[in-house]
Amino acid sequence: MSGIDIEITADLIRDLLRDQHPDLAELPLREVQGGWGNQMGRLGDELAVRIQRMDTDPDHQLKERRWLPLLAPRLPLPVPVPVRGGAPCARFPKMWTVMTWVPGLPLDHGSITRGEHAAHTLAAFLRALHVPAPADAPADTGRGAHPKDSTAAFDRFHDAVAEAIGPRAAQVRAVWDDAVAAPAWEGPPVWVHGDLHPANVVVADGTLAGVVDFGDLFAGDPASDLAAAWVLLPAGTAAHCFTAYARADQATVRRARGLAALKSLFLILMGQNGDRGLPGGKPAWGPAGRAALERVLDEPPPPTP
């Protein structure tokens, strides 16, 4: 039986803990909603179990185990820090990791009401993260490639949601074409989260309160993360984020805007096709994607230094 065929239950997680980390096995365990590649269970008050579901690549969790303990101390928002490793076994032949719990509500089930505060918080987080990465940092696997290298994905998503976005399809295409035409990143490869969207950040008190799921962490172009200014923040606040970030040149903003359009289309697609073999579906992602796309199209590109 493959890992995909195994239903992930509280009993399974507790059995794995008893086998490999028995001192944690009797802590209270609560299922956490969300997650597609991985499922989460909250373990006691301070910990969580992150267990592969649809994800079959062990490198994602291995990256988190290696690099998050080094990155976390200098980041201004809480991030999950691995504290125990779970090895594949006959009972469950995929990866799982015990990590610190990041309090807050995932943004796809919450909201940001303090938009300017969240914009400055996101900018501070990205400034701290986007520093030159060491030579042995994980390589980009496509998440942070120049938009021109993601044209096939854009075309696929654009065609799949064309009916949902209606007359704005041409505007989306224009934003994408501009990103494809933008010059490439010429700076040193910097640390990049690689997958900032509403399910991968948490909010509390109306603002950003933490960042999770670093499985796509890599060294490369910061534009991938800067797309989050449109994807995560409320209308009218992306410019505040770029002003506080203060490092993005015009070409980076153009690439980031195109990548924000790409991410928005993906979220819309996940929302309208959540029953196409994806466990549990992601209905909340559709409205989040449509709102993000409106921000991409309606807000002018922010000024650059």
BATINU-803921 format. One record per residue (C-alpha): residue number from 1; x, y, z. Coordinates in Angstrom, 3 decimals, padded with zeros to 6 digits, m for minus. Layout:
+-----+----------+----------+----------+
| pos |       px |       py |       pz |
+-----+----------+----------+----------+
| NUM |        X |        Y |        Z |
...
+-----+----------+----------+----------+
This chain:
+-----+----------+----------+----------+
| pos |       px |       py |       pz |
+-----+----------+----------+----------+
|   1 |  000.000 |  000.000 |  000.000 |
|   2 |  001.355 |  003.463 | m000.883 |
|   3 |  001.345 |  006.377 |  001.530 |
|   4 | m001.357 |  008.037 | m000.593 |
|   5 | m003.703 |  005.100 |  000.063 |
|   6 | m003.413 |  005.351 |  003.847 |
|   7 | m005.978 |  007.455 |  005.678 |
|   8 | m004.235 |  009.746 |  008.124 |
|   9 | m006.072 |  009.566 |  011.428 |
|  10 | m005.339 |  010.536 |  015.007 |
|  11 | m004.872 |  006.850 |  015.782 |
|  12 | m002.243 |  006.534 |  013.045 |
|  13 | m000.324 |  009.580 |  014.275 |
|  14 | m000.437 |  008.347 |  017.853 |
|  15 |  000.796 |  004.895 |  016.779 |
|  16 |  003.730 |  006.505 |  014.945 |
|  17 |  004.566 |  008.569 |  018.007 |
|  18 |  004.415 |  005.514 |  020.272 |
|  19 |  006.828 |  003.685 |  017.974 |
|  20 |  009.350 |  006.488 |  017.466 |
|  21 |  008.797 |  009.173 |  020.119 |
|  22 |  006.952 |  007.496 |  022.990 |
|  23 |  007.537 |  010.410 |  025.373 |
|  24 |  005.207 |  012.519 |  023.169 |
|  25 |  002.612 |  009.866 |  022.410 |
|  26 |  000.150 |  010.673 |  025.180 |
|  27 | m000.020 |  014.422 |  024.650 |
|  28 | m003.444 |  015.689 |  023.526 |
|  29 | m003.780 |  015.436 |  019.730 |
|  30 | m006.165 |  017.567 |  017.678 |
|  31 | m006.629 |  017.545 |  013.919 |
|  32 | m005.909 |  020.846 |  012.190 |
|  33 | m007.980 |  021.748 |  009.149 |
|  34 | m006.161 |  022.600 |  005.961 |
|  35 | m003.146 |  021.249 |  004.196 |
|  36 | m003.052 |  019.394 |  000.927 |
|  37 |  000.452 |  018.063 |  000.518 |
|  38 |  000.765 |  017.593 |  004.268 |
|  39 | m001.701 |  017.157 |  007.103 |
|  40 | m001.196 |  018.698 |  010.517 |
|  41 | m002.128 |  017.573 |  013.978 |
|  42 | m001.655 |  019.815 |  017.012 |
|  43 |  000.243 |  017.965 |  019.716 |
|  44 | m000.264 |  019.404 |  023.160 |
|  45 | m000.033 |  023.197 |  023.347 |
|  46 |  003.431 |  023.747 |  021.918 |
|  47 |  003.934 |  021.173 |  019.155 |
|  48 |  002.449 |  019.918 |  015.888 |
|  49 |  002.899 |  016.796 |  013.769 |
|  50 |  003.368 |  017.513 |  010.069 |
|  51 |  002.718 |  014.335 |  008.114 |
|  52 |  002.862 |  013.817 |  004.359 |
|  53 | m000.441 |  013.224 |  002.640 |
|  54 | m000.374 |  013.937 | m001.109 |
|  55 |  003.256 |  015.035 | m001.016 |
|  56 |  005.581 |  012.171 | m001.902 |
|  57 |  008.867 |  014.084 | m001.976 |
|  58 |  010.891 |  013.598 |  001.227 |
|  59 |  013.114 |  016.552 |  000.328 |
|  60 |  010.435 |  019.030 |  001.408 |
|  61 |  010.476 |  017.976 |  005.044 |
|  62 |  014.197 |  017.264 |  004.998 |
|  63 |  014.789 |  020.874 |  003.914 |
|  64 |  012.668 |  022.143 |  006.775 |
|  65 |  014.529 |  019.968 |  009.252 |
|  66 |  017.920 |  021.195 |  008.086 |
|  67 |  017.360 |  024.886 |  007.480 |
|  68 |  014.517 |  026.165 |  009.659 |
|  69 |  016.463 |  025.837 |  012.932 |
|  70 |  019.093 |  028.129 |  011.365 |
|  71 |  016.686 |  030.633 |  009.802 |
|  72 |  014.075 |  030.917 |  012.554 |
|  73 |  016.139 |  032.881 |  015.115 |
|  74 |  016.586 |  035.841 |  012.771 |
|  75 |  013.042 |  036.007 |  011.401 |
|  76 |  010.644 |  038.531 |  012.979 |
|  77 |  007.591 |  036.247 |  012.769 |
|  78 |  007.130 |  032.808 |  014.322 |
|  79 |  007.835 |  029.901 |  011.983 |
|  80 |  007.618 |  026.161 |  012.707 |
|  81 |  010.892 |  024.728 |  013.948 |
|  82 |  011.429 |  020.952 |  013.627 |
|  83 |  012.209 |  019.296 |  016.951 |
|  84 |  011.857 |  015.568 |  016.142 |
|  85 |  012.088 |  013.570 |  012.922 |
|  86 |  009.691 |  010.777 |  012.018 |
|  87 |  011.081 |  008.071 |  009.763 |
|  88 |  009.097 |  006.181 |  007.106 |
|  89 |  008.141 |  002.703 |  008.280 |
|  90 |  005.938 | m000.223 |  007.335 |
|  91 |  002.971 |  001.379 |  009.086 |
|  92 |  003.381 |  004.613 |  007.128 |
|  93 |  006.026 |  004.758 |  004.374 |
|  94 |  006.395 |  008.544 |  004.155 |
|  95 |  007.897 |  011.452 |  006.099 |
|  96 |  006.573 |  013.128 |  009.189 |
|  97 |  008.070 |  015.689 |  011.541 |
|  98 |  007.273 |  017.057 |  014.984 |
|  99 |  007.526 |  020.857 |  014.889 |
| 100 |  006.798 |  023.822 |  017.095 |
| 101 |  003.224 |  025.091 |  016.853 |
| 102 |  002.669 |  028.537 |  015.304 |
| 103 | m000.428 |  030.117 |  016.921 |
| 104 | m002.981 |  031.836 |  014.740 |
| 105 | m005.657 |  031.129 |  012.152 |
| 106 | m004.693 |  030.306 |  008.549 |
| 107 | m005.506 |  033.293 |  006.372 |
| 108 | m007.700 |  031.203 |  004.059 |
| 109 | m010.008 |  030.821 |  007.089 |
| 110 | m009.374 |  034.266 |  008.574 |
| 111 | m008.864 |  037.867 |  007.518 |
| 112 | m006.506 |  040.809 |  007.777 |
| 113 | m008.203 |  043.913 |  009.129 |
| 114 | m005.085 |  045.911 |  009.975 |
| 115 | m003.848 |  046.142 |  006.418 |
| 116 | m001.056 |  048.684 |  006.768 |
| 117 |  000.314 |  046.888 |  009.843 |
| 118 |  000.261 |  043.594 |  007.955 |
| 119 |  002.021 |  045.214 |  004.986 |
| 120 |  004.869 |  046.430 |  007.176 |
| 121 |  004.993 |  043.074 |  008.964 |
| 122 |  005.270 |  041.182 |  005.678 |
| 123 |  007.960 |  043.571 |  004.442 |
| 124 |  009.998 |  043.138 |  007.631 |
| 125 |  009.720 |  039.358 |  007.369 |
| 126 |  010.829 |  039.324 |  003.732 |
| 127 |  013.714 |  041.726 |  004.371 |
| 128 |  014.975 |  039.405 |  007.094 |
| 129 |  014.521 |  036.289 |  004.961 |
| 130 |  015.855 |  037.667 |  001.671 |
| 131 |  019.565 |  037.599 |  002.430 |
| 132 |  022.209 |  035.824 |  000.348 |
| 133 |  021.952 |  032.086 |  000.863 |
| 134 |  024.962 |  029.780 |  001.335 |
| 135 |  026.327 |  027.765 | m001.558 |
| 136 |  024.729 |  024.554 | m000.268 |
| 137 |  021.231 |  026.072 |  000.037 |
| 138 |  018.446 |  024.226 | m001.811 |
| 139 |  018.269 |  025.039 | m005.501 |
| 140 |  015.187 |  026.519 | m007.109 |
| 141 |  012.918 |  023.765 | m008.426 |
| 142 |  010.749 |  026.073 | m010.510 |
| 143 |  008.824 |  028.070 | m007.904 |
| 144 |  011.090 |  031.086 | m008.313 |
| 145 |  011.967 |  030.739 | m011.957 |
| 146 |  011.610 |  033.733 | m014.223 |
| 147 |  007.964 |  034.047 | m015.301 |
| 148 |  008.915 |  033.137 | m018.865 |
| 149 |  009.835 |  029.664 | m017.579 |
| 150 |  006.320 |  029.224 | m016.151 |
| 151 |  004.407 |  030.131 | m019.297 |
| 152 |  003.029 |  026.624 | m019.743 |
| 153 |  001.588 |  026.691 | m016.213 |
| 154 |  000.131 |  030.156 | m016.759 |
| 155 | m001.548 |  029.087 | m020.001 |
| 156 | m002.982 |  025.981 | m018.343 |
| 157 | m004.378 |  027.877 | m015.345 |
| 158 | m005.596 |  030.790 | m017.484 |
| 159 | m007.505 |  028.506 | m019.828 |
| 160 | m008.954 |  026.486 | m016.944 |
| 161 | m010.428 |  029.536 | m015.163 |
| 162 | m011.225 |  031.689 | m018.218 |
| 163 | m014.954 |  031.367 | m017.645 |
| 164 | m014.601 |  032.335 | m013.980 |
| 165 | m012.601 |  035.497 | m014.677 |
| 166 | m014.625 |  036.467 | m017.754 |
| 167 | m013.722 |  039.769 | m019.429 |
| 168 | m010.670 |  040.283 | m017.217 |
| 169 | m008.831 |  037.440 | m018.938 |
| 170 | m007.181 |  039.816 | m021.391 |
| 171 | m005.958 |  042.054 | m018.552 |
| 172 | m004.460 |  039.061 | m016.783 |
| 173 | m002.673 |  038.082 | m019.963 |
| 174 | m001.259 |  041.613 | m020.295 |
| 175 |  000.125 |  041.539 | m016.745 |
| 176 |  001.702 |  038.165 | m017.448 |
| 177 |  003.228 |  039.280 | m020.739 |
| 178 |  004.780 |  042.272 | m018.989 |
| 179 |  006.308 |  039.990 | m016.345 |
| 180 |  007.689 |  037.671 | m019.012 |
| 181 |  009.327 |  040.660 | m020.699 |
| 182 |  010.921 |  041.929 | m017.475 |
| 183 |  014.686 |  041.511 | m016.979 |
| 184 |  015.785 |  038.576 | m014.866 |
| 185 |  017.093 |  038.786 | m011.295 |
| 186 |  020.762 |  039.768 | m011.377 |
| 187 |  021.511 |  039.768 | m007.667 |
| 188 |  022.885 |  036.910 | m005.578 |
| 189 |  020.494 |  034.027 | m004.829 |
| 190 |  018.633 |  034.899 | m001.635 |
| 191 |  016.559 |  032.756 |  000.711 |
| 192 |  012.994 |  032.501 | m000.616 |
| 193 |  009.981 |  030.859 |  001.042 |
| 194 |  008.616 |  029.964 | m002.379 |
| 195 |  004.942 |  029.328 | m001.619 |
| 196 |  003.372 |  032.283 |  000.185 |
| 197 | m000.393 |  032.017 | m000.158 |
| 198 | m003.321 |  032.298 |  002.271 |
| 199 | m003.012 |  028.741 |  003.629 |
| 200 |  000.684 |  029.201 |  004.425 |
| 201 |  000.440 |  032.210 |  006.722 |
| 202 | m001.483 |  032.647 |  009.967 |
| 203 | m003.205 |  035.735 |  011.318 |
| 204 | m004.111 |  036.998 |  014.773 |
| 205 | m005.460 |  040.345 |  015.990 |
| 206 | m006.176 |  041.336 |  012.398 |
| 207 | m002.620 |  041.076 |  011.101 |
| 208 |  000.034 |  038.586 |  010.048 |
| 209 |  001.175 |  036.461 |  012.962 |
| 210 |  003.293 |  033.667 |  011.474 |
| 211 |  004.509 |  031.888 |  008.352 |
| 212 |  004.350 |  028.115 |  007.852 |
| 213 |  005.139 |  025.411 |  005.273 |
| 214 |  008.702 |  025.994 |  004.120 |
| 215 |  008.767 |  022.844 |  001.985 |
| 216 |  009.561 |  024.878 | m001.132 |
| 217 |  012.370 |  026.873 |  000.494 |
| 218 |  015.134 |  027.693 | m001.998 |
| 219 |  017.791 |  030.216 | m002.963 |
| 220 |  016.864 |  032.442 | m005.890 |
| 221 |  014.796 |  035.423 | m007.056 |
| 222 |  012.897 |  037.320 | m004.306 |
| 223 |  010.074 |  038.173 | m006.754 |
| 224 |  008.401 |  034.865 | m005.940 |
| 225 |  007.829 |  035.985 | m002.339 |
| 226 |  007.090 |  039.617 | m003.179 |
| 227 |  004.062 |  038.418 | m005.134 |
| 228 |  002.545 |  037.937 | m001.673 |
| 229 |  002.000 |  041.701 | m001.434 |
| 230 | m001.005 |  041.206 | m003.738 |
| 231 | m001.863 |  037.615 | m002.844 |
| 232 | m002.036 |  038.096 |  000.943 |
| 233 | m002.636 |  041.757 |  001.757 |
| 234 | m005.932 |  043.659 |  001.588 |
| 235 | m006.707 |  046.070 | m001.220 |
| 236 | m004.652 |  049.235 | m001.227 |
| 237 | m001.761 |  047.950 |  000.897 |
| 238 |  000.655 |  046.318 | m001.551 |
| 239 |  002.384 |  049.669 | m002.108 |
| 240 |  002.966 |  050.010 |  001.645 |
| 241 |  004.691 |  046.632 |  001.619 |
| 242 |  006.994 |  047.519 | m001.268 |
| 243 |  007.839 |  050.894 |  000.272 |
| 244 |  008.776 |  049.256 |  003.578 |
| 245 |  010.701 |  046.492 |  001.805 |
| 246 |  012.654 |  049.184 | m000.081 |
| 247 |  014.775 |  046.785 | m002.147 |
| 248 |  012.642 |  045.906 | m005.164 |
| 249 |  013.589 |  047.514 | m008.466 |
| 250 |  011.102 |  047.955 | m011.293 |
| 251 |  011.986 |  044.665 | m012.970 |
| 252 |  011.465 |  042.755 | m009.701 |
| 253 |  008.076 |  044.405 | m009.183 |
| 254 |  007.043 |  043.432 | m012.722 |
| 255 |  008.073 |  039.802 | m012.195 |
| 256 |  006.373 |  039.738 | m008.790 |
| 257 |  003.113 |  041.113 | m010.201 |
| 258 |  003.053 |  038.476 | m012.912 |
| 259 |  003.769 |  035.730 | m010.403 |
| 260 |  000.962 |  037.104 | m008.210 |
| 261 | m001.392 |  036.741 | m011.192 |
| 262 | m000.189 |  033.163 | m011.674 |
| 263 | m000.736 |  032.334 | m007.991 |
| 264 | m004.189 |  033.928 | m008.088 |
| 265 | m005.222 |  031.779 | m011.047 |
| 266 | m003.955 |  028.688 | m009.243 |
| 267 | m006.018 |  029.539 | m006.140 |
| 268 | m009.123 |  030.076 | m008.265 |
| 269 | m008.534 |  026.741 | m009.971 |
| 270 | m008.124 |  024.931 | m006.662 |
| 271 | m011.317 |  026.509 | m005.388 |
| 272 | m013.475 |  025.525 | m008.329 |
| 273 | m011.931 |  022.083 | m008.749 |
| 274 | m011.512 |  021.047 | m005.147 |
| 275 | m013.314 |  017.767 | m005.752 |
| 276 | m011.027 |  016.543 | m008.547 |
| 277 | m009.174 |  014.020 | m006.448 |
| 278 | m007.787 |  016.515 | m003.927 |
| 279 | m008.569 |  015.363 | m000.381 |
| 280 | m011.129 |  017.635 |  001.215 |
| 281 | m011.042 |  020.211 | m001.562 |
| 282 | m010.087 |  023.843 | m001.077 |
| 283 | m013.299 |  025.866 | m001.522 |
| 284 | m011.918 |  028.818 |  000.469 |
| 285 | m009.083 |  029.239 | m001.993 |
| 286 | m011.368 |  030.276 | m004.849 |
| 287 | m012.629 |  033.526 | m003.254 |
| 288 | m009.124 |  034.267 | m001.997 |
| 289 | m007.753 |  033.849 | m005.513 |
| 290 | m010.426 |  036.027 | m007.096 |
| 291 | m009.830 |  038.794 | m004.541 |
| 292 | m006.071 |  038.579 | m005.111 |
| 293 | m006.534 |  038.782 | m008.873 |
| 294 | m008.673 |  041.908 | m008.492 |
| 295 | m005.875 |  043.514 | m006.494 |
| 296 | m003.283 |  042.565 | m009.117 |
| 297 | m005.371 |  044.113 | m011.893 |
| 298 | m006.801 |  047.155 | m010.114 |
| 299 | m003.846 |  048.442 | m008.132 |
| 300 | m001.080 |  050.172 | m010.087 |
| 301 |  002.431 |  048.782 | m009.703 |
| 302 |  004.022 |  050.406 | m006.648 |
| 303 |  006.839 |  052.936 | m007.035 |
| 304 |  010.386 |  051.614 | m006.790 |
| 305 |  013.433 |  053.150 | m005.122 |
+-----+----------+----------+----------+
